[in-house]
Amino acid sequence: MIKYNSEEKLKVVLPENLTEAILKLKKALNAVILVHYYQEPEIQDIADFIGDSLQLSQEAARTNADVIVFAGVHFMAETAKILNPGKLVLLPDLNAGCSLAEGCPAALLQKLKDKHPDHILLSYINCSAEVKAISDIIVTSSNAEKIVKSLPKEQKIIFAPDKNLGNYVMKKTGKEMIIWQGACIVHETFSEKKILTLKLEHPDAKLIAHPECEGKILEKADYIGSTSGLLDFVINNSSNEFIVATEPGIINQMKKKAPGKIFIEAPPEAGCKCNECPYMKLNTLEKLYLCMRDKKPEITMEEEIRKRALKPIQRMLEMSK
């Protein structure tokens, strides 16, 4: 199999059976392949572990592998490196970023923090290592509500970078917070009008939504939860039909775990595939093979930033037990 690398304008020779070649490399490298639910099905199928951000962080913290191959986005691979400074951490495509991370520069967030010295900073894990380094506690959509509820009632909070998750947690906990006005480009794209039309067409379907969705979508949801929470819900709920308001990569696992049930992608406002994360989809099986073969792109960072970023992640992991 021959493919062309568009950046280097060189022919790249690939094995005929990529899956087999990847598994051989995994054994030779003593590697673990961590995969997010939003990856393409063919990548999900070769995962050693598949999960959401919290689950992947927990798995990265306990792995004994020498090499961590992260099929996800940049902040996830950075988190793995923060937890495993002595391991080689690979990301198939360094351009696999995140709109939330990109929309929250550490320098600007630090200015907000400086204006409110009596507040602690809770940062959603969808942020850069530099933002983690100035944070007090990292949270995920799985544990944000639990962590906020566990804090002293009088504790003042800045929540960054996702405004939708922040507003949802504020509503659930009754805790006023200063919220950074960032958003996920995928979860903000769902059309309220089209979802309401779908509910009329499928009256028995449950609308399930990720808390990164806008409030107007969450208000109409039958269940709101993290990616893993949504998966657990469809497995255990008696309904047979679901409208899924999150990145549709999770539907691959839903079909596997709840065979026979019907899953409908919540539609975006425009006539596009905007409900698919363009960053997640940058990773391919070919890139996964090449990054393992060449041991790059590698995730690196300054040790001072890594050490500072480690503390709020460790607090999260401890508070999530």
N, C-alpha and C positions, 0 to 999 in steps of 0.2 A: 504494500500500500504506500503510495507516495502522495504527500500533501505539500503545499507551499506555505512557508511562513511569510505572511504579508509584511511583517516588519523588517525581516532580514533579507527578503527576496531570495531565499535559499530553499532548495528542495529538502524536505524532511521525510526521511524514510521511517515508516511506522510498521509494526508487526501486523500481520493479517488478523490475529486474534488479540485485540487490545486488552480485554479482560484477563485473559490468561497471562499476558506479559506483565500486567500490573500486579497480579497476585504473586508472580515469581519475584518481581522487584520488592514487593512488600516483605517477603520472606528473607530475601538477601539483605535488606536494609534493617531488618527487625523494626518495621514501621507499623503504625496504626493509621487507619484511614477514618477520619471523623467527618461526617457528612450532615449538613443541615437539611431539614425537611423540604426546603425550597429548591434543592438541586434537581437536575433532570433525573427521571427514573433510572436511566442506565447507570448513573453515578450512585444513586441510592442503593442500587442492587449490589454494589461491591463494597459497601460500607462495613467496617468493623463495628461501628456504632453510629446510629442515626438519631438525631434529637433536635431540640430547640436550644436557644442560647444558654439557658441554665444547665440543662443536661449535658451539653457539650463542654461547658466550663468544668463541671464536676468530673466528667470523664477525662478531660485533659489534666486535671489535678492529680488523678490517681494512676495514669498510665505508666507502665513499665517499659514502653517501647523506646528505642533510641531516636526514632524519627517520627514526627507527627505530620501527617499529610492532611491538610485542612481543606475540604471541599465546602467552602462557604464564602464569606466575604472578609475583607481585610481586618476589621476590628475583632472578628472571631479568632483569626489566626494570631493576631497580636496578643489576645488574652491567653491563648495557649503558650505563647513565648514568655509572657510575664510569669506564668505559673511554672514554666520549665526552661529556665535560662541555659541549662546545659545540654538541651536537646536541639536537634535540627528541626525547625518548623518550616514547612513548605506550603505555599499557596499556588495553585495552578496558574492564576492570573492576578498580578499585582494591581490591575485596574479594577478588580472586583471590590468596589468601595461601598458606600452607604450614604444616602442623602441626609440621614440624621447626623452621622458623624461629620460629614462635610459642612453641614449648616451650623455647626457649633464649634468655632475656633476656641482653643484653650485660652488665648489671650483675652478675648472678649468675655468669656465666661468668668475669668479671674477678676475682671473689672466689676462684674455684677456681684461676685462674691465679696469683693473688697468693700462695696457699698453697704453690705449687710453682714458685718462681722459676727453678729449674734445668731446667724443662721448656719446650719450645716448643709453641705451640698450632697444631694442624692443624685447620682447620674445613672441613667439607663445604660445598660451594657453596650448599646449601639452608639459608641463614642470612641474617640481616638485614645491612644495610650496617654497622650498629653493631658486630655481631659480627665481620664481616670486618675492621673497623678495628682490632680488638685482636688479630687473628690474625697468625701468622707466615707461614703458607702456606695457600692455599685448595686443596682437592682436589675431585675429582668421583669418581663411581663408576668412570669410565673410567681414571683415573690414580692413584687413592689408593695402590694396592699398589706401583706403580712409584716413586712419590715417597717412600714410607716406606722402600723398599729402597735408595733412593739416598742416604739420610741416614746420617751416621756411626753406627756400631754402638752407640756409647756415648750417643748423643743420646736424652734422655728426652722423651716426647711426651704431650701431652693431645690427645685426639681428640673433636671435637664436631661436630654435635649428635646424630648417628645411631648408636645403640648396635649395631644389627645390622650396618651397614657396618663400624663400628669393630671389632667382634668378628671379622668375616670377614677384614678386613685383618690383624688380629693373628694369626689362625690361619695365614694364607697366608705371612706374613713371619716369624713367630716372635718378633715384637717386642712386648714388654709395653707397654701404654699405659693411661693413665687415661682412661676413656671416659665422656662425658656420656650420661646415660640418656634420650635422646630417641628417638622412633620416628615413622615415617610411618604415618598412619592407614590408608592404602590397603594398603601392603605388610605390615602386621601383621594384616590381616583374613583372609588365606587359610587355609582349613581343611585341616589335615594329613589328617584322616580322609577328607574328600571327594576330595582329590587322590589318595590311595591307592586309593580306589574307582575313580576315573577311570583310573588306571594298570592296574588289573585289567581294566577294560572295553576299554582300548586298549593292549594289551601292547606294541605296536610304537612307541607314542608316546614321544618324548623330553620329559622335564620340564625346561623352561628357566626360570631364576629370576633376578630382580634381587637384588643383594646387600643391599638394604634389607629383604628378607624375613627372617622369623625363622629362627634356626639350624636348627630342626627341619624346615623346608621346604628349606633349602639342603643339608642332609645327604642329601636324597633326590633332588636335582637332577642331571640328566645334564650340564647346563652352567649356569654362573653368570656373568653379565656385565652390563655397563651396558646401557641401552636400545639404543644403537647396536650394542653387542656381541651382543645377542640377535638383532637384525635380521641382522647379518652371519652369525651361526651358522645361522639357518634357511635363508638363501640358499645357503650352501656345504655344509651337511650333507646326506648322502644320504637321510636319513629323510624320509618324506612326511607325518608326523603329529607335532604338537607340542602339549604342554600349557603354556600361557604364564602364568607367575606374575609378572605385573607389570600395570600399568594397561593395560586393553585397547585404548586408543587406538592403540598401536603395531601392533595386528593389521591395521589398514587398510594400513599400509605393507608389512607382511609379505605380505599377499595380493597387493599390486602387484608386489613384488620377487620373490616366489616363487609365481607362479600355479600352481594345481593342487595345492598342498600344503594340508593341513588344519590349522587352528589352533583349539585349544580353550581358552577362558578358564578359568584356575584359579578354582575357586569360593570365595566367602567363607564364613565360618563360619555367618553368619545367612542367611536367605532374603531377600537384598536385593541391591542393586547397589553394595554397599560396596567392591567392587573398582574402581569408577570414582572418580576424584579429584573431589570436589565443587568444589574450587577451580578446577581446570582447566576444568571444564564451565561455569563462570560466563561464560566468554568465548563470544560468539555472533557470527555473521556480521553481525547487526544492530548489535551494540555495536562491532564492528570498523569498520564503515562510519561510525558516529556519532563515534567517537573521531578518525578521520581528518578528517571533515568539520569538527568543532568544535575540533580540535587539543587535545583534553583527553579523559580525565585524563592529566596530564603527570607524569612522575616527577621529583621534585626532592629535594635533600638538602643539608645544610650542606657547604660546600666543605672544611672541615677534616676531616670524616668521610670525604668522597670521596677526598681525597688519601691518608689513612691506609689506607683500604680498597683503594686502587689497588695498593699495594706487594705485598701477599700474592697478589693476583690476577696481577700481572705475574710473580711468582716461579713461580706455577703454570703460566702459559702458556710460560715459558721452559723449565721442567723437563718439559713435555709434548711438546717437540719431538722 
